[in-house]
Amino acid sequence: MANQSVKTRILCTFFIVLLVSFLPVVGSSAAPLLDPEDPPTPPDFAKDASTTAKLVQPGGTKATTLIPVLVEAIEKGDTFQLTYEVGIPPELLEETDKQSPIPAEWFPFTAYADNDSHNGCDSTVSVCALVTLYYVRSGSHGYYQKTTTRWTRSDPTVSMSNARLGAYCYAPWYPGSGTCNQQQFKNVGVPTSGTTYTLTPSFAGSSHQITYGAISGDQRITLKRGSSTWTFTFCVAYGEPGAYTGCY
């Protein structure tokens, strides 16, 4: 009986030591694969995208250029989806004489997720704008699907009006001759904060195939705070660099 008791104590001690040896592993958090501060690397197809946004001062003489953030890039077979967002800081929506704007020309910026000059959305921005471009690509040809946009206002002192969506294509038709050189708009007026609006242009769909050229989706809105009014524009383009002079 004594021998059995000794054996029991030895086995219990063994299991306790074994359990304690595992506790640091079980209780500790595994190191993350990526630093949370490190932005994701965009997929290859997103590298053919460019985007820009600008906030024009009252009077329209100068503009501040913002570089949107790539927040989502989805590939499902031949279907692609690119989503960018840009936040407008409250300090840019001040009275005219308090601003120190950056003069800027209207041209596309290549905006990848490793660029520190992005202006993303968080709780500190006055307005968050989002544009998503949907398209299908198969080899050297494809077609436009649609574009969606959303404005989310977190600053109640800012009003939004004259909102619109835009869609554009500039590429040779496939097959056949001629060029898809079309631009269409959808007026929203006063948008509802947080609501997604969709534009499916007449040149969209599988019956309107184009070769590799350029397509884009854009938004435009008027922002007012106090006695000052700004025009904000934001565009996402995909396609061959140099196939167009810029977003609008």
PLY file of the C-alpha trace (Angstrom):
ply
format ascii 1.0
element vertex 248
property float x
property float y
property float z
element edge 247
property int vertex1
property int vertex2
end_header
0.00 0.00 0.00
2.93 2.33 0.87
4.55 1.61 -2.46
1.29 2.42 -4.23
1.05 5.74 -2.35
4.62 6.63 -3.33
3.89 5.81 -6.95
0.76 7.97 -6.85
2.68 10.92 -5.40
5.40 10.55 -8.06
2.85 10.47 -10.87
1.03 13.53 -9.46
4.29 15.42 -9.14
5.22 14.51 -12.72
1.92 15.78 -14.13
2.11 19.02 -12.09
5.63 19.74 -13.40
4.49 18.93 -16.92
1.49 21.27 -16.60
3.55 24.13 -15.14
6.08 23.81 -17.96
3.27 24.49 -20.46
1.70 27.42 -18.62
3.95 30.15 -20.11
3.08 28.95 -23.58
-0.64 28.69 -22.95
-0.87 31.94 -21.06
1.20 34.12 -23.41
-0.05 35.73 -26.61
1.59 34.55 -29.80
3.61 37.20 -31.58
1.65 38.73 -34.47
2.71 37.81 -37.97
2.75 41.49 -38.90
3.16 44.60 -36.84
-0.34 46.16 -36.53
1.17 49.44 -37.68
2.52 47.89 -40.88
0.13 48.48 -43.79
-0.82 45.51 -45.98
0.91 44.98 -49.29
-1.48 45.61 -52.18
-2.08 42.73 -54.62
-0.52 42.94 -58.06
-3.72 43.96 -59.84
-4.13 46.97 -57.54
-0.83 48.37 -58.77
-2.57 49.43 -61.98
-4.83 51.72 -59.97
-4.36 55.39 -59.19
-6.38 57.76 -57.08
-6.46 61.34 -55.92
-8.64 63.73 -54.00
-8.61 67.48 -53.59
-10.34 70.07 -51.49
-10.77 73.41 -53.26
-10.90 76.55 -51.16
-13.69 79.09 -51.29
-13.09 81.09 -54.44
-11.54 78.11 -56.21
-8.05 79.62 -56.47
-6.11 77.04 -54.48
-6.50 73.41 -53.47
-5.26 70.95 -50.91
-4.42 67.54 -52.37
-5.15 64.44 -50.31
-3.97 60.91 -51.10
-6.63 58.27 -50.34
-5.99 54.94 -48.63
-6.49 51.58 -50.29
-8.75 49.83 -47.78
-9.88 46.80 -49.79
-8.78 44.97 -52.94
-10.84 41.90 -53.83
-10.28 39.45 -56.68
-12.87 36.74 -57.40
-12.02 35.01 -60.63
-12.13 37.70 -63.32
-14.05 40.12 -61.10
-12.15 42.85 -59.29
-13.10 45.40 -56.67
-11.01 48.35 -55.45
-12.06 50.48 -52.49
-10.33 53.66 -51.37
-11.18 56.10 -48.61
-10.01 59.55 -47.64
-10.65 61.55 -44.50
-10.98 65.32 -44.44
-9.42 66.71 -41.23
-11.34 69.48 -39.46
-8.39 71.87 -39.74
-8.88 71.93 -43.52
-12.46 73.10 -43.08
-11.70 76.39 -41.37
-12.34 79.96 -42.40
-10.42 81.02 -45.51
-7.99 83.32 -43.74
-6.94 80.54 -41.36
-5.94 78.05 -44.05
-2.47 77.28 -45.34
-3.35 75.22 -48.41
-0.93 73.34 -50.62
-1.20 74.50 -54.24
-1.83 71.43 -56.41
-2.50 70.49 -60.00
-5.19 67.93 -60.80
-3.36 64.70 -61.61
-3.57 61.08 -60.42
-1.40 59.85 -57.58
-0.44 56.20 -57.33
-1.72 55.42 -53.86
-0.53 52.17 -52.36
-0.89 51.07 -48.76
2.79 51.66 -47.91
2.66 55.42 -48.47
2.84 57.44 -45.25
1.11 60.44 -46.82
-2.28 58.75 -46.95
-5.26 60.45 -45.36
-7.40 57.68 -43.94
-10.59 57.84 -41.90
-10.77 57.71 -38.12
-12.75 59.38 -35.36
-10.87 62.66 -35.78
-11.96 63.51 -39.35
-14.88 65.76 -40.19
-15.97 63.82 -43.27
-14.96 60.38 -44.53
-15.36 59.74 -48.28
-15.25 56.32 -49.94
-15.20 55.19 -53.59
-15.34 51.60 -54.88
-14.70 50.63 -58.51
-16.01 47.27 -59.81
-14.82 45.77 -63.09
-14.12 42.50 -64.89
-10.81 41.76 -66.58
-9.97 38.73 -68.70
-6.62 38.91 -70.42
-6.40 42.02 -72.58
-10.09 42.94 -72.34
-12.90 43.30 -69.85
-15.73 45.60 -68.91
-16.91 48.17 -66.41
-19.41 46.96 -63.80
-20.30 49.87 -61.50
-18.99 52.38 -59.01
-20.26 53.13 -55.52
-19.57 55.98 -53.14
-20.33 56.99 -49.59
-19.93 60.12 -47.48
-19.92 59.76 -43.70
-20.06 62.96 -41.68
-18.87 62.96 -38.07
-18.78 66.75 -37.62
-22.31 68.15 -37.19
-21.09 71.67 -38.02
-20.34 70.58 -41.61
-23.18 70.40 -44.14
-23.08 68.37 -47.37
-24.83 69.22 -50.66
-24.55 69.02 -54.47
-23.26 65.44 -54.24
-22.79 63.36 -57.37
-21.17 60.17 -58.64
-19.27 59.86 -61.90
-18.11 57.03 -64.18
-15.69 57.21 -67.09
-14.12 54.93 -69.67
-11.41 55.57 -72.23
-10.42 52.41 -74.10
-10.85 50.72 -77.50
-13.95 48.57 -77.87
-13.42 44.80 -77.96
-13.85 43.43 -80.52
-14.44 46.02 -83.18
-13.38 49.55 -83.87
-13.82 52.85 -82.11
-13.22 53.93 -78.54
-15.30 54.00 -75.39
-14.77 57.63 -74.48
-17.75 58.31 -72.25
-18.45 60.00 -68.97
-21.70 59.80 -67.02
-22.93 61.26 -63.75
-25.60 60.59 -61.17
-26.78 63.48 -59.04
-27.46 62.76 -55.37
-28.04 66.27 -54.04
-27.95 66.20 -50.24
-26.57 62.78 -49.33
-27.49 60.82 -46.23
-24.45 60.26 -44.06
-23.29 56.64 -44.20
-25.49 55.69 -47.18
-23.89 53.97 -50.18
-24.88 55.28 -53.62
-24.41 53.32 -56.86
-23.87 54.32 -60.49
-24.05 51.71 -63.27
-23.27 53.60 -66.49
-24.71 52.69 -69.88
-21.29 51.51 -71.07
-21.09 48.91 -68.25
-21.72 45.18 -68.58
-20.44 42.20 -70.54
-22.01 43.48 -73.79
-19.66 46.49 -73.67
-16.22 44.88 -73.73
-13.16 47.13 -73.91
-9.46 46.43 -74.20
-6.94 47.53 -71.63
-7.33 51.29 -71.44
-8.67 53.29 -68.50
-11.81 53.36 -66.39
-12.65 55.38 -63.31
-15.25 56.16 -60.69
-15.44 59.49 -58.93
-17.42 61.68 -56.57
-17.91 65.40 -56.06
-19.55 67.19 -53.16
-19.94 70.66 -51.66
-18.99 71.03 -48.00
-19.95 74.03 -45.91
-18.82 75.04 -42.45
-19.71 78.42 -41.05
-19.62 80.99 -43.82
-17.11 79.09 -46.00
-17.80 76.54 -48.74
-15.45 73.98 -50.29
-15.65 71.66 -53.29
-14.29 68.18 -52.65
-13.51 65.74 -55.48
-12.28 62.15 -55.22
-11.49 59.72 -58.04
-10.35 56.10 -58.38
-8.97 55.01 -61.75
-7.79 51.69 -63.09
-5.95 50.91 -66.31
-3.01 51.72 -68.45
-0.88 54.60 -67.13
-0.94 57.52 -69.54
-4.23 56.46 -71.12
-5.84 59.58 -69.66
-4.58 62.85 -68.28
-6.19 62.53 -64.89
-9.25 62.06 -62.77
-11.82 64.76 -62.52
0 1
1 2
2 3
3 4
4 5
5 6
6 7
7 8
8 9
9 10
10 11
11 12
12 13
13 14
14 15
15 16
16 17
17 18
18 19
19 20
20 21
21 22
22 23
23 24
24 25
25 26
26 27
27 28
28 29
29 30
30 31
31 32
32 33
33 34
34 35
35 36
36 37
37 38
38 39
39 40
40 41
41 42
42 43
43 44
44 45
45 46
46 47
47 48
48 49
49 50
50 51
51 52
52 53
53 54
54 55
55 56
56 57
57 58
58 59
59 60
60 61
61 62
62 63
63 64
64 65
65 66
66 67
67 68
68 69
69 70
70 71
71 72
72 73
73 74
74 75
75 76
76 77
77 78
78 79
79 80
80 81
81 82
82 83
83 84
84 85
85 86
86 87
87 88
88 89
89 90
90 91
91 92
92 93
93 94
94 95
95 96
96 97
97 98
98 99
99 100
100 101
101 102
102 103
103 104
104 105
105 106
106 107
107 108
108 109
109 110
110 111
111 112
112 113
113 114
114 115
115 116
116 117
117 118
118 119
119 120
120 121
121 122
122 123
123 124
124 125
125 126
126 127
127 128
128 129
129 130
130 131
131 132
132 133
133 134
134 135
135 136
136 137
137 138
138 139
139 140
140 141
141 142
142 143
143 144
144 145
145 146
146 147
147 148
148 149
149 150
150 151
151 152
152 153
153 154
154 155
155 156
156 157
157 158
158 159
159 160
160 161
161 162
162 163
163 164
164 165
165 166
166 167
167 168
168 169
169 170
170 171
171 172
172 173
173 174
174 175
175 176
176 177
177 178
178 179
179 180
180 181
181 182
182 183
183 184
184 185
185 186
186 187
187 188
188 189
189 190
190 191
191 192
192 193
193 194
194 195
195 196
196 197
197 198
198 199
199 200
200 201
201 202
202 203
203 204
204 205
205 206
206 207
207 208
208 209
209 210
210 211
211 212
212 213
213 214
214 215
215 216
216 217
217 218
218 219
219 220
220 221
221 222
222 223
223 224
224 225
225 226
226 227
227 228
228 229
229 230
230 231
231 232
232 233
233 234
234 235
235 236
236 237
237 238
238 239
239 240
240 241
241 242
242 243
243 244
244 245
245 246
246 247
